[in-house]
Amino acid sequence: MNSNKNIIIIGPAHPLRGGLASYNERLAKQFMDKGNNVTIYTFSLQYPGFLFPGTTQFSSEPAPQNLDIKVLINSINPMNWIKIGWRLKKINPDIIIVRYWLPFMGPCLGTILRFVKKNNHTKVICIADNIIPHEKRFGDIAFTKYFMKPIDGFITMSQKVLNDLKFFNNSKPAKYVPHPLYDNFGEKISKQVAREKINVQQDAQIVLFFGFIRHYKGLDILMNAIADFKKNNTTKTNVKFLIAGEFYEDRKPIDDLIKSLQIEDALIMRTDFIPDSEVRNYLCAADVVIQPYRSATQSGVTPLAYHFEIPMIVTNVGGLPALVPDYKVGLIAEPNPISISEKVQEFFSLSPDYFLPGLLEEKQKYSWDVMANEILQLS
C-alpha cells in the first residue's frame, strides 16, 4: 500500500530515550519505506524534573539516521502548544499519529491538535498505550477527555485498552492491533556471545526481568517468588535472576526486601538504564523473560522477547495472556509469589527448545507493515 502521504508523528523520539522513542522511530521508518513523507515532532521538555523518576530523560546513543526529528514541544508551556498547533495547521499534513500514554500529556497534546483540526484536512490517529493509567492521579479523567476530542480514530495494542476507551463513551473508530516486534535492536546472537558481552555466568540458567522498574511491574512479587524458588527448587539447576533496568521508584523497599529474604546470591542486579545498543545482549543472554506484573495493558518487553525468540513467564493480568499463549511461547502464572515460583520450576523442567516452534510461529503475527496499514485504513 504505497500512499505517498505527508505524515507527522507526535511523541517521544531522539534525543529522548526509552521504548516509546524506539517505537516511534521504527514506525516512522516503516511509513517512509512505504513511500510516505514522515516527520517526528518530539519534546524539548517532556516532563518537568519533579515528575521524572529516572536519572535522565535523554539518550546517550547517536541519533537515528535518515529521520526528520523536530525537537520543539514543551509539555508545560501553553504558549508553546499554541505555536506548535498553528505551525502544524499550516503544514497541513494528511495524517498526524499521536502517542498517548499518560494523562499529564492531555492538555498539551489536546491543545495542539485542536489548532491542527482547524485546517479541515488532517486526520488525527491516536496510538493509545494507556487510557486509564497504571498509577492514578488527580485530573486523569478530565485530561484524557480533553485530549480525546480532536482525535479521529484510535489504535490500541491490547484488548484491555480498547475496552478502557468505552469508559469514556467513545464512539470514534477504534481497533486493536498487536504491538509489532522490536526488530530495530539487531539480529539474535548466541547466548554465549551475549553473556560474554554483559559479563554473566555461562553455566547459569538466566531468568531476565527487563525494563523500567515501577510498582505495577511487580518486582517485589518476584523477589518473594525467588525466595520460594530457592527453598523449593527441585530442578537442582543453577538459576540466576537478572534484573536489568532503571528504578522509576524508590529502590530502598526492594533493597530491604532482598536483604530480609536473603536472596542476594540468586540475583544479578543491573539497575542502570539499558541503552539501545545493549538491549540485544540482555535478551539473548536469557533463557526466559519474566513479567511478574500486578497489572498490564500491553508490554514492550513481550515483542522484544518474540524478536529474539526468548520464551516468557507472564502473569495472568491485562493483555499479557493474550500475547503469550500458554505452553506455546511461555507459561502463565497467577500474580503471586508461589505461582510464579512454581512456573519457574516448571520452565526449567522442560526441554530447552520446548517453546521455540511456537515462538517462531507466533512472531509472524506482529508486523510493522500490519500496523502501518491499519493506521492508513483508519485515517
Secondary structure, DSSP 8 states (H G I E B T S, - for coil): -----EEEEES--TTB-SHHHHHHHHHHHHHHHTT-EEEEEEEEESS-GGG--SS-SB--S---TT-EEEEEEETT-HHHHHHHHHHHHHH--SEEEEEE--GGGHHHHHHHHHHHGGGS--EEEEEES-SS-SS--TTHHHHHHHHHTT--EEEESSHHHHHHHGGGT--S-EEE-------TT-----HHHHHHHHT--SSSEEEEEES-B-GGG-HHHHHHHHHHHHHH--S---EEEEEES-BSS-SHHHHHHHHHHT-GGGEEEE-S---HHHHHHHHHH-SEEEE--SS-S--SHHHHHHHTT--EEEESSTTHHHHS-BTTTEEEE-SSHHHHHHHHHHHHHS-TTTTHHHHHHHGGG--HHHHHHHHHHH-
